[in-house]
Amino acid sequence: MTHRFPTQRARITGSLFLIFGLGFGLSSLALGETWTSLRGNYVVEAEMLGLWGEAVILKMDDGRRVSVNLLNLRSESRIQAREIAKKLEEQRDALITELKGRATDAAAPAPDPLPQPPAASAYVPPQPNAKAGDFLNQVENALASGHLLGLYDSLPPSYRKDIDELVKLTAANTNSAAWTTVMGTFQKFGEVLVTRQRWFLSSPRIQALGPAEQDFISGPVITLAGLLRTGLDPAAMQLQTLQTADFRQWLEQRDEAIAPYLSLLMQQLGLDSLRQMNVESEQDGVAVVSVSAGGESFQDNYVQVEGYWVSKSLADQWSEEVETWKQTAQTPDAMDMTTASIFLGTLQPVLGQLANTQDASGFHEQMEAIFLPAESMMTTLAGSLGTTFAGNNAGQSANGRGAGGGEFGDYGEGMEMDMEMEMEMEERGPGGSSEDF
């Protein structure tokens, strides 16, 4: 008897037909394509996974994977296989491109496009001849929305005219080089931080901080950097512009640029509803206002000047203060920015190097040139300011907060404290000791 052993090809074909036959009974449950054998005696539904050379890789409904030669399929199945193979290749190329894009995006210094803060609420200027409560609420709403223009527009027209004149006088007598250095350095700092924010936030120093500190840096700090980057635009911050342009128009343009950032920053810091003002009484152009801020409460008197409500202490001192400011503004280098420009000028090369780095690791190395001296400076500054604030608060406790509680409520206190510090330092001279603070 002669035995005929099946060839390898015959065994594969037979196995294929067996698989097709087994799968045919469940074909109604399959979710793949329909495949027909060359002779048409087997039909099966299966998902095509790919085309490897001339072999069609199919996934059966039970999860098994089989390989079928194109020659063992009918022409319509072969055409289907090549069409699906083309689609799969296109999908694979698209996925590869997407993954490469994600890798490139992850390595980029910042998201593209850069994140933008939500638009600020529309600005509504304080209206004259309103009741004290309505007027003060209008000012507070403008400030809470990030519109510093509300402070300017809340002043009586004659006061605004004085400020316009003071701005021009000060700009005309300010050291242009020092001004450009100070404004330019702050703007460049914001530019670098915003446009390299991923590299900045991924630095070992930032990553070593706790979750709360990291959230603070990725939130308010980056928002503040955006405010500096946008608000101190060099084209808008030229002294010549301040000398010649209408100050209110200039301020309106700056307000439009920074309001979204300032509004978001105040929300992030919880300052958008920090202060409450309630009118206790209003009669004959005088209003008694109760102010609550930072856990403290005090009363302040407001008076109506040209239809606008102004803190009585500001109204009483305005003419005298304006004359003092004008005399100061007319002196050479009215805004003494020389010391600040010298210090900030040393940071410009470092900021330039940060801006020119090509990758995250290089950026992290350059950051050390800022962090190391900044740590020492901030430690010294924090100690000095801590002592100064303690002394200032003690004075407030002793003097109390009477009816003349300060310009614009609390708005003028920070400025007064800074002026007192500067006068105190000038009296001591260069030989003064830090212990005197």
C-alpha positions in Angstrom: 0.0 0.0 0.0 1.3 3.4 -0.9 0.9 6.1 1.7 0.5 9.7 0.6 1.7 12.2 3.1 0.2 15.7 2.8 2.5 18.4 1.9 3.2 21.4 4.3 1.1 23.7 2.0 -1.8 21.2 2.0 -1.7 20.9 5.8 -1.8 24.8 6.1 -4.7 24.9 3.6 -6.6 22.2 5.4 -6.1 23.9 8.8 -7.3 27.1 7.3 -10.5 25.5 5.9 -11.0 23.9 9.2 -10.7 27.2 11.0 -13.0 28.8 8.4 -15.5 26.0 9.0 -15.5 26.3 12.7 -15.8 30.0 12.5 -18.6 29.9 10.0 -21.1 28.8 12.6 -20.4 31.8 14.7 -20.1 34.3 11.9 -23.3 36.0 12.8 -21.7 37.1 16.1 -18.5 38.4 14.6 -17.8 42.1 14.3 -15.1 42.0 11.6 -15.0 41.9 7.8 -16.3 39.0 5.7 -13.6 36.7 4.1 -14.2 34.1 1.4 -11.9 31.3 0.5 -10.7 30.9 -3.1 -13.2 28.2 -4.0 -16.0 30.0 -2.2 -16.8 27.0 0.0 -15.8 28.8 3.3 -16.9 32.2 4.5 -15.9 33.7 7.8 -16.1 37.0 9.6 -12.9 38.2 11.3 -11.1 41.5 12.0 -8.0 42.1 9.9 -5.1 43.1 12.0 -2.6 43.7 9.2 -0.9 42.4 6.0 2.5 40.8 6.5 4.0 40.3 3.1 1.4 38.1 1.3 -0.2 36.9 4.6 -3.4 38.4 6.0 -3.4 38.4 9.8 -7.0 37.9 11.0 -8.4 38.0 14.5 -11.2 35.5 15.1 -14.2 36.3 17.3 -12.8 34.0 20.0 -9.5 36.0 20.1 -7.4 33.6 18.1 -5.1 35.0 15.4 -4.6 33.2 12.1 -2.5 33.9 9.0 -4.1 33.4 5.6 -2.2 33.7 2.3 -3.7 36.2 -0.2 -3.7 33.5 -2.9 -6.1 31.4 -0.8 -8.7 34.2 -0.9 -11.2 35.3 -3.5 -10.4 38.4 -5.5 -12.9 40.6 -3.6 -11.3 39.5 -0.3 -7.8 40.2 -1.7 -8.9 43.7 -2.7 -10.5 44.2 0.7 -7.3 43.1 2.4 -5.2 45.6 0.5 -7.7 48.4 1.1 -7.7 47.7 4.8 -3.9 47.3 4.9 -3.7 50.8 3.3 -6.0 52.3 5.9 -4.1 50.6 8.7 -0.9 52.0 7.4 -2.4 55.4 7.2 -3.6 55.1 10.8 -0.2 53.8 11.9 1.5 56.8 10.3 -0.9 59.2 11.8 -0.4 57.6 15.3 3.4 57.8 14.9 3.1 61.5 13.9 0.9 62.1 16.8 3.2 60.4 19.3 6.2 62.3 17.8 4.2 65.5 18.2 3.4 64.7 21.8 7.0 64.0 22.5 8.1 67.2 20.8 5.3 69.1 22.6 6.3 67.6 26.0 9.9 68.7 25.4 8.9 72.2 24.3 9.7 75.1 26.7 6.0 76.1 26.9 2.6 75.1 25.5 1.9 76.3 22.0 -0.1 78.4 21.9 0.6 80.0 25.3 -2.2 79.8 27.8 -4.2 83.0 28.1 -6.2 84.1 31.1 -10.0 84.4 30.7 -11.2 87.8 29.5 -11.8 90.3 32.3 -15.3 91.6 33.0 -16.2 94.6 31.0 -15.0 97.8 32.6 -17.7 100.1 34.0 -16.3 103.4 35.3 -17.6 104.9 38.6 -20.4 107.2 37.9 -20.5 110.7 39.5 -23.3 112.1 41.6 -24.2 108.6 42.8 -24.9 107.6 46.4 -21.8 106.8 48.4 -22.6 103.1 48.7 -23.3 102.7 45.0 -20.1 104.7 44.0 -17.8 102.7 46.3 -19.3 99.5 45.1 -18.6 100.5 41.5 -15.0 101.2 42.4 -14.6 97.9 44.3 -16.2 95.9 41.4 -13.8 97.5 38.9 -10.8 96.6 41.0 -12.0 93.1 41.7 -12.3 92.7 37.9 -8.6 93.7 37.5 -9.4 97.2 36.2 -6.9 99.6 37.9 -8.3 102.2 35.7 -11.2 102.4 38.2 -8.9 104.1 40.7 -8.0 106.9 38.3 -11.6 107.3 37.2 -12.9 107.4 40.8 -11.0 110.7 41.3 -12.6 114.1 40.8 -11.7 115.7 37.4 -9.4 118.3 39.0 -7.5 115.6 40.8 -7.1 113.7 37.6 -5.8 116.8 35.9 -3.2 117.2 38.7 -2.1 113.5 38.2 -1.8 114.0 34.4 0.6 116.9 35.1 2.6 115.0 37.7 3.1 112.1 35.3 4.5 114.3 32.6 6.7 116.2 35.0 8.0 113.0 36.5 8.6 111.3 33.1 10.5 114.4 31.9 12.9 114.3 34.9 13.4 110.5 35.2 16.7 108.9 34.2 15.8 107.3 31.0 18.6 104.6 31.1 17.7 103.6 34.7 13.9 103.5 33.8 14.6 101.4 30.7 16.8 98.9 32.7 14.2 98.5 35.5 11.1 98.2 33.3 13.0 96.1 30.7 14.3 93.6 33.3 10.9 93.0 34.9 9.4 92.6 31.5 12.2 90.2 30.4 11.8 88.2 33.6 8.1 87.7 32.8 8.9 86.9 29.2 11.3 84.2 30.2 9.1 82.7 32.8 6.0 82.5 30.6 7.7 81.3 27.4 9.9 78.7 29.3 7.3 77.8 31.9 7.5 74.0 31.4 11.3 74.0 31.8 11.0 76.3 34.8 8.3 74.2 36.5 10.2 71.0 35.8 13.4 72.2 37.4 14.7 70.1 40.4 14.3 73.1 42.7 10.6 73.5 41.9 10.0 69.7 41.9 11.6 69.5 45.4 8.8 71.8 46.8 5.6 70.5 48.3 2.4 70.2 46.3 1.0 73.5 47.8 4.1 75.4 46.9 4.2 73.9 43.3 0.5 74.9 42.8 1.3 78.4 44.0 4.2 78.7 41.5 2.3 77.2 38.6 -0.7 79.4 39.4 -0.2 82.9 40.8 3.6 83.1 40.0 3.1 82.3 36.3 0.1 84.6 36.2 2.2 87.4 37.7 4.9 86.7 35.1 2.3 87.0 32.3 1.2 90.3 33.8 4.8 91.7 33.8 5.4 90.3 30.3 2.2 92.0 28.9 1.8 95.0 31.1 5.4 96.2 30.8 5.5 96.0 27.0 8.6 98.1 26.1 6.8 99.9 23.3 4.2 101.2 25.7 6.6 101.9 28.6 8.8 104.5 27.0 9.2 107.7 29.0 8.6 109.8 25.8 5.2 108.2 25.5 4.4 109.2 29.1 5.6 112.8 28.4 3.5 113.3 25.3 0.5 111.0 25.4 -2.9 111.6 27.0 -2.4 109.8 30.3 -5.9 108.5 30.6 -5.8 107.0 27.1 -2.4 105.4 27.9 -3.8 104.0 31.2 -6.8 102.7 29.4 -4.6 100.8 26.9 -2.5 99.3 29.7 -5.7 98.4 31.7 -7.1 96.5 28.8 -3.8 94.5 28.5 -3.3 93.6 32.2 -6.9 93.4 33.5 -7.3 89.7 32.5 -4.0 88.8 34.3 -4.7 90.9 37.3 -8.3 89.6 37.7 -7.1 86.0 37.5 -4.2 86.7 39.9 -6.6 88.2 42.5 -8.9 85.2 42.2 -5.9 82.8 42.6 -4.8 84.7 45.7 -8.4 85.1 47.1 -8.2 88.9 46.9 -11.2 89.6 44.7 -13.5 89.7 47.6 -11.1 90.5 50.5 -12.5 94.0 51.4 -16.0 95.0 52.3 -17.2 98.6 52.5 -20.6 99.5 54.1 -22.0 103.0 54.3 -23.2 103.7 57.9 -24.6 107.1 57.2 -24.7 109.7 54.4 -25.8 113.3 54.8 -25.0 116.7 53.2 -22.1 115.2 51.1 -20.5 113.4 54.0 -20.6 109.6 54.4 -19.3 107.4 57.3 -18.0 104.2 55.8 -17.2 100.9 57.7 -14.3 99.1 56.1 -13.5 95.4 56.8 -10.3 94.0 55.3 -7.8 91.3 56.4 -9.7 90.6 59.6 -9.6 94.2 60.7 -12.4 96.8 60.7 -12.3 100.6 60.9 -14.4 103.6 60.0 -13.5 106.2 57.4 -15.2 109.5 56.4 -15.9 110.2 52.7 -16.8 113.5 51.2 -18.2 114.5 47.8 -15.8 116.5 45.6 -17.1 117.5 42.2 -19.6 114.7 42.4 -17.1 112.0 43.3 -16.7 110.4 46.7 -13.2 110.8 48.2 -11.7 109.8 51.5 -11.8 112.9 53.7 -8.1 112.6 54.6 -7.2 112.6 50.9 -9.4 115.6 50.2 -8.0 117.6 53.1 -4.4 116.9 52.1 -4.7 116.8 48.3 -3.6 120.4 47.4 -0.7 120.3 49.8 0.4 116.8 48.7 0.2 117.8 45.0 2.5 120.8 45.5 5.0 118.6 47.3 4.8 116.0 44.5 5.3 118.7 41.8 8.4 120.0 43.6 9.8 116.5 43.8 8.9 115.8 40.2 10.8 118.9 38.9 14.1 117.8 40.5 16.6 115.9 38.3 16.1 112.1 38.4 12.7 112.6 40.0 12.2 108.8 40.3 15.5 107.7 41.9 15.8 104.3 40.1 19.6 104.2 39.9 20.1 101.7 42.7 17.4 99.4 41.4 18.7 99.6 37.9 22.2 98.7 39.1 20.9 95.6 40.8 18.5 94.6 38.1 21.1 95.3 35.4 23.2 92.4 36.8 20.2 90.0 36.1 19.9 90.9 32.4 22.8 88.7 31.2 21.4 85.8 33.2 17.9 86.3 31.7 19.5 86.5 28.3 21.3 83.1 28.9 18.0 81.6 30.1 16.2 82.8 27.0 18.9 81.3 24.7 19.1 77.8 26.2 18.1 75.0 23.9 16.7 72.4 26.2 15.4 71.9 29.7 18.6 70.7 31.3 20.5 73.8 30.1 17.7 76.0 31.4 17.9 74.3 34.8 21.7 74.9 35.0 21.2 78.5 34.2 18.5 78.9 36.8 21.1 78.3 39.5 22.7 81.6 38.6 19.5 83.3 39.7 18.5 81.1 42.6 21.7 81.1 44.6 22.1 84.9 44.9 18.3 85.4 45.1 18.1 83.1 48.1 20.6 85.2 50.1 18.9 88.5 49.0 15.4 87.3 49.9 16.5 86.1 53.3 18.0 89.4 54.1 15.0 91.3 52.6 12.5 89.2 54.5 14.3 89.9 57.8 14.4 93.6 57.2 10.8 93.9 56.1 9.6 91.7 58.9 11.1 94.1 61.5 9.8 97.1 59.6 6.2 95.7 59.3 6.2 94.9 63.0 7.2 98.4 63.9 4.6 99.8 61.5 1.8 97.6 62.9 2.8 98.6 66.4 2.4 102.3 65.4 -1.0 101.6 64.0 -2.1 99.9 67.1 -1.0 102.9 69.2 -2.5 105.5 66.9 -5.7 103.6 66.0 -7.8 104.1 62.9 -9.9 107.2 63.2 -12.1 109.0 60.8 -9.1 109.9 58.7 -8.3 106.3 58.1 -6.1 106.8 55.0 -6.2 107.6 51.3 -8.8 105.5 49.5 -9.3 103.5 52.7 -6.2 101.2 52.7 -4.9 102.1 49.3 -2.4 104.7 50.5 -1.0 102.9 53.5 1.6 100.9 51.5 2.8 104.0 49.8 3.1 105.9 53.0 5.1 103.1 54.6 7.5 102.9 51.6 8.0 106.7 51.8 8.7 106.5 55.5 11.3 103.8 55.0 13.1 105.8 52.2 13.2 109.0 54.4 14.5 107.0 57.3 17.3 105.4 55.3 18.2 108.8 53.8 18.5 110.3 57.3 20.8 107.5 58.4 23.0 107.8 55.4 25.2 105.0 53.9 26.7 104.2 57.4 23.4 103.1 58.9 23.2 99.6 60.4 20.6 97.1 59.5 19.9 96.8 63.3 18.5 100.3 63.2 15.5 99.0 61.2 
